[in-house]
Amino acid sequence: MKNFRYLLITFLSLLGLCACLEEGRFQISADDDTIPGVPVVTNIKPLAGGARIYYDLPKDEQLLQIVAEIVAFNGKTFKFSSSYFKDSLDVWGLGERKEYSFNIWAETRGGIKSALVPVKVTPEISGIWYVKESIVINPGFGALIVDWKNPQAQTVNVFVDLDFMMNGERKELGLVYSSNADSVHQVIPDLSSTEEVNVSIRVEDIYGNTTDEIVENNIQLLKDSKIPKRDANGNPIWVLPKTNDSIDWVPMCFGDGANGRLERVIDDLIDFKEGTTSQTNNYMHTNFMGRTGIPGVQMGNIWNLIIDLGDYWHISRVVTHQRWDYTIGNPRGTLYQGENVGNFALWVLDEDEQGDRAWNIYGEEISGTWVRISEHYVPIPVGLAPIEYVPLGVKGDEAYMFPQTPGYTKPVRWFRYEALSGIESVNNIPYAGTRSNCLSEITLFGMPKGSIDDKDVIIK
């Protein structure tokens, strides 16, 4: 035991000595004005919009870092540095496929610089050009849709300039989207579906390098309208099958759990209260009973909401509202959290593709084959004050039936909303929650049967 103690004391003493020696390296001598030696460049590796410079370090106990400096496209100067224990330095902001010249140097802790070492490099193609070449512009429903890919995952700014007519006046709108995501799907909403739109787009990196413009003029946006839930006399048009009724072997969900009621999801009222008007509890709640309504049977987060639209429609998009359930002290309530649905799929019943069995719904035999149109995630806003979630929740979350190439379904009467997972995170993984119990309202948009050209009908 004594021997172990002696060994431990010796080991700790050696650690302290090493620490003192290393600490001495970081002490700045007031009279140390020795100019350090230069880094010796050994290799240069071109990168996408940059370069990696390999070098041998000068021998100097006061050496702090190796520094490079470039003058970017916009005239601004940018510096890049690497600490003394590395043998390479990355330089970015080289936006064109041409030879660049810049300098690197060594620098001590006292700020003393070595002589400048000139470096020349021709970089690989910058990420902004990959983004620019990938941009796809599509007309949306009273909206413009811009998609792009960013395989280099570099931060880029995408500038979108719009020119259009609105209420008889010409409008110009400039938008900037900053992202390093490998794929972006951006919807620009609230445009007039009756007016053409002109658009120009360019891509810029954070160093001011920019591409040329993509220009598309006279883009005609798509049009649709809200599919009515009630007739002119206020009578319901939409119908829900009874809980557990099935079409094409797919059962309707149980939604009357807790204080929720299934029929409230199509009553045109969101879970909301204003002044003395109360619409609280205006939502459905599965109470973990899923498709069957029987505790312990098919419990969990997957359930189906099936809607009879009362007539045949070309469906274009869906807007869903979450359960709000707020208080004065908590204006956000459960918006974008809690038991709200986060991941869902959209289906329609294709009655031209007959199924194996016809189901009797309210005395009517219905048969066909369910066609899965698309899958969506409710976007989760981050970094907002609690009150800032309110207008987003009141507006609702929109999803196109065909998000990549906007269009309409074939004429359908039966629509199905399938909840796949909750919106809450589990172990920092979003949409992993099983508590996808709640939904306040579903609203559909589209065009009446036979009112659109066949070219705009997308067949799955």
N, C-alpha and C positions, 0 to 999 in steps of 0.2 A: 504493500500500500504506500510505504514511504517512497519507494522507487518511482511509483506512478506519479506521486506529488512532485518529485524533483523533475521528472520528465515534463510534466504539465507546466511547471514554472519556467523551465528552460524554453519550451515551445512558445509560451506567451511572451517571454522576453525577446525572442527572435522576431516575433510578429511586430512588437513595438519598435524594434530597431529598424526593420524594413519600412514600417510606416513613417518613421522619422526621416529615413533617407529619401523616401518618395515625397514627403511633405516639403523637404528642402528644395525639391525641384520646382515647387510652385511659389517659393519665396522670391519676390521681385527685389532685386538689388537696386537701390536708388542711383548708384553710380555705374550701373551696367548699361553702357551704350554701344556694346559690341554689335556690329552688323552681322546677322547670321548668314551662313552660307546659303546657296540657292538649292532648291529641289532639282534633282536631275531626272528629267522625263525619260522613262524607260519604255512606255507603250501608250498608245491612244486608241481607245475603242469607241467608234461612233455609236450613238444611241439615237432613238427616235426624238429628234428635236434637241439633241444634246450630245455630250461626249463624256466618257470616263477616262480620266488622265491618271496613269500609273507613274510613280516616281520613287526615287530613293531620297530619304530624308537627310538633310544636313545634320552634322553632329553639333548640337548646341543644347546645353542643359536648360536654357531658358526658352527653347522652342515651344510655341503654343499651337500654331496652326499653319496650314497651307491655304492660300487664298487665290481665287481667280476672279476676274472682273470682266464683264462684257457690257457693251452698249447695245441695247435692244432696238428693235424696229422702230419703236416710238420715241427713241432718243434717251430713254431713261437708263441709268446705270444700275446693274445688278451685280452683287457680290455673292460668291459661293465659297464656303470654307470647309475644311476637314481637319479634325484634331490630330495631334502629333503622333498618336498611336496607330493611325491608318496609313496605308500606302497608296491610296487613290482618292480622287476628288471628282464628283459629278458636277457637270456644268450643263445648265438648261437654258432655254430661250433662243435656241438656234432654229428659227422657224422655216428656213428655206434650205433646199438641197443645193448648197454652194459652199465654197471654202470660206471659213471664218478665221480671223486672226484675233487673238487676245493674249493677255499676259497672266502668268501666275507668279507667286512669290511666297517666301517663308516669312513668318512674323513671330516675334518673341512676345512673352507676357508683358514686357514693358512697352510694346507697340512699335519696336524697331523692325523695319522691313528690310528684306534682302534686296539684291538687285532683281530686276524684272526678267522673267524667262518667257520669251515669245512662244506661243503655241499656235499651230494651224490644224484645222480639222474640217472635214466635210461630213456633216451628220447624216443619219438616216432620215427618212421622211418624217416630218413632225406629225404628232397625233391630230392636229387640227385639220390636216388634209384628209386623213382617214375619216374623220367625222363629217367633213363637208361632202365627201363622195358618197357617204351612206345616207344622207338626208333624203327622206321621202315625205312629200306633202300630199295630204288627202283632204278633200272636202268632208266636213262633218255635218251634223244636224244643227244648223245655226251656229256652226263652229268651224274652225280650221284645225287640222291635226298634223303635227310635225313629229316624225320619228327619226331617231338617229342612233348610231352605234359608236362606241368609243373603245376600240379594242386595246388601246394603250392605257386606258383608265387614268388619263391625265386630266387635270381640271381645265375645262374649257368654258368659254362664254359664248353662247349662241345668240346672236342678235337677229331678231325677227321684226321687220318693219312692214306694217300693213297700211294699205290705202283702200278705203271703201266708202260707200254711201250709207248713211244712217239717218232716217227720218228726213230725207231730202237734203241733207248736208254732207259734204265731203269731210271724212275724218282721216287723220293720220295717227297711227299708234305705233310706238316703238317699245319692244319688250326685250328683256335680256334674261336668259336662263343659264345659270351657272351649275355645272355638275361634273363629277368624275365617275359617274355610274357607267357601266359598260353598255347599257341600253336605256334609252329614254323614250317615253311615249307622252307627248305633251299636247293637251287639248286646249285650244284658245276659244273660250265660249262667248256667248252673248253677242254674236254677230247676226246680221239680218240675212235670213235664208232666201230673201227675194232679190238681193243685190249681189253683184259680182265683187270679188276681192282680188286685189293685187298684192303680191308678197315678194319681198327680197330678204335673203338670209345669208349671213356670213358668220364665220367661226373665228374666234380669237383666243389666244392663250393668255395666261396671267402676265406674260412679259410683253404684251402688246403686238405680237405677231398676228397677222390676220390673213384670211383667205380672200379670194375674190367672191363676188356675190352670186348666189343662185336666185334667179328672177323667174317668177311665174305670174302671169297676168290673166285676168278675166276668169278666175276660178268661180264656178257656180256651186254654191253650197247646197247641201241636201235639206229637204224640208220634211217635217212631220208635225203631228199635233198630239195632244194628250188623248189617250183612249178613254172615253167617258165611262165612269163607274155608275152613273145614275142617268135616268132619262130626264126629259124636260119637266116632268111632274115630280121629280125627286125620288122616283122609285128606283131601287137597285137594279143594275144591269148585270154586274159581276156576281157570280155565285161560287161559293166554296162547297165542295163535297163534305159530307159528314165526316167527322173524325174517324179515321181508319178505313174509309171507303178507298178503293183502289181503282186505278186505270192502268191497263197494260202491266198489271202485276206490281205497280208502284203505289204504296199506301199513302194516304193523306196524313199529315202530322196531327199530333195532339197539341193544342195551343191554349188551353184554358187553365193552365197552372197559375199558382199564386194569385195575383190580382189581375192577370191578363185575360183577354178573351180573343179567340181566334178571328172572329168576324171584324174586329177593330182594325185589322191590318189592311182592309180594303174599304174603310169608311170615309176616306178623304180627310181624316183628321189625324194630325201627328200628336205624339205625347208632348203636350205643351200647355202652359197656363199663362195668361196675361191679364193683369188687373184682377177683376172679380170673376173672370171667366175661367173655369177650371176644366182642363181636358187631361188631367192626370190619370194614370192607369189606362191610357189609350194605347195599348200595345198587346201583343200576344206573348205568351210565356209557356214554354214547353214543360217547365218544371222537371227537366231531365227525363222526360218520358218519350222523347223522340217520336218515332213514327206510329207507335202503337197506342200510346196513352195508358199503358199498363206498366206500373213501376217494376223495374227489374228485367223488363223485356225490351231489347233494343234500346237500352238506355244509352246516354252519351250525347254526342254533339251532331249527329247526322239526322236530319229530318227533311221532309218535303212539304212545301206549300203549293197546292194545286188550285188554279183559278180558271173558271169558265168565264171567258170574256163576253159571252152572250151573242157574239157575231164573229165573223172572220176578219182578221186584221193582219197586215204586214207589220210586224213588230220591229222597231228600230232601236229602242233603248229603254232602260229601266232606271228609275230613281228610287232609292230606298232611304227611309228615315229610321234612325235608331231610337231605342227607348232613351228618354231624357232623364226623367225622374230627379229633377233638381229641387233645391231649396234656396232660400234667399242667401244663406250663408255659403252655399256651394252651387254657384250658377252653372258650372260645367255639368254637374250631376254625373250621369253615367255615359255621357257622350264620348265615343272613341275609347271606351274602356268597359270594365265590368262584364256583364253577361251578353253584350251585344254580339251579333253575328259579324265575323270578320272576313271569312272566306266562303264564297258561295258559287254555285254553278247555275246556269240558265238553260232551260230545256223547253221544247215545244212538242206537242203531240202531232205527228205526221199521220193523218188519217188515210192518206193514200197508200201507206205501207201497213197493211193489215197485220195485227198481232195474232197471237194464238188464242186469245180469249176476248170476248166483249164483256164489259162491266156495266151493271145496271146502276146508273146514277140518277136519282130522282125520277125513276121510271123510264129513263132513256138509256139505250144501249150505246156505249162508247167503246170503240176499239181503235187500234193503231199502234204505232211504234214511237216511243220517246226518242227524240233526237237531241243530243247534248250540243248546244250551240257554243258556249264559251264559259270560262271560269274567271272569277274576279276576286280581288282583295280590296276591302275598304281601306283607302289611304289613311294612315294615322298621322295627323299633324303633330309636330314636335316643337317645343320651345315657345309655346303660347301661354299667355295668361289665362286663367280659368274662364274669364268672360269672353275671350276671343274664340273659344270653341263654339259658342252659342250660335252666331250667324252661319257657321259651317253646318252645324247640326240641323238648324231650321231649314236651310236650303236643301239639304239632303245630298246623297252621294250618287253620282250618275255612273252608269255602266252601259256601254254600247253592246248590243247583241253580237256584233262583229267588230271588235275594237281595232284590228289591224287594217282591214279594208271595209270601212263603214258601208252598210247597206241594210236591206230589209229581209226578214224571213219570208218564206212563202206564206200564203194566207193560212192562218191558224186560228183556232178558237180556244184551245187549251194551252195554258202556260204553266210552267212548273219552276219553282224557286227551291233549290236544294242547298240547305245550310251544311257546310263542311266542317267549319271550326269556328271558335270564338275569336274575338279581336284581341283579347288580353295576351300578354307574353308569359311564357314559362321559361325560367332560367335564361332570361334575356332573349328568347326566341319568340318573335311576334307571331300571332295567329296560331299559337300552339295550345291555347286554352280549350278545355272541353266544355266550358260553360257558354255555349252558343244558344242560349235559351230565348233571347228577346229580339223582337222586331216591332217597330211601331207602324210603318206604312209602306206599301208598295204602290208605285205609280208607273204605268207603262205609256210609251209613246209609239206612234206608228202612223200608218195610212190605211184607209179602208181597202178592202179587197177590190182588186181591179183598177185602182187609181194610180198605179205607178208603172213605169216601163219594166219589162222583164229583165233588162240588163242590170237593173239595180237590185234584183232579187238574188240573194246569195244562197246557193243550195249546199247544204252540208252532206 
